[in-house]
Amino acid sequence: MNVRDSARSGANEVNLTVVKSATCTFCGCVCDDIELHADGERIVKAKNACSLGDAWFKHHTAEHAYPDALIDGEPATLDAAVRAAADYLYEANMPLVYGLSNITCEAQREAVALAESIGGVVDSHTSL
């Protein structure tokens, strides 16, 4: 839903995109009642978010500041990085899939399926 708000002077027009019922994956609570207001590429308001979620949404950027992939700290193509990751996982004795608290449910599902297929284990920050 796009919402257009004009300033009182009428000269400054703000074009906000509002996303209702967004899900915050910053912590394990997975709050799903967040309303996000974005001005272009930046989220400017995260209604119903806690202080952690608010900071995460507002400061989580989509800017392309890094290469798409790295191998041993060096820029690489995505295809080369996927091949290197597959080799690492294939050669591992007991790979650990970790750090799933800040990703979507769909990505978590895929990570667990990957762990099962390679004989790995899944863990999270809650075990610390």
Long-range contacts (C-beta under 8 A, 24 or more apart in sequence): 14-39, 15-39, 15-40, 16-44, 23-104, 23-105, 24-49, 24-53, 24-56, 24-57, 25-101, 25-102, 25-103, 25-104, 25-105, 26-52, 26-53, 26-56, 26-101, 26-102, 27-52, 27-53, 27-101, 28-101, 28-124, 28-126, 30-105, 89-114, 89-118, 89-120, 90-118, 92-118, 92-120, 94-119, 94-120, 94-121, 95-119, 95-120, 95-121, 96-120, 96-121, 96-122, 96-123, 97-121, 97-122, 97-123, 98-122, 98-123, 98-124, 99-124, 99-125, 100-124, 101-125
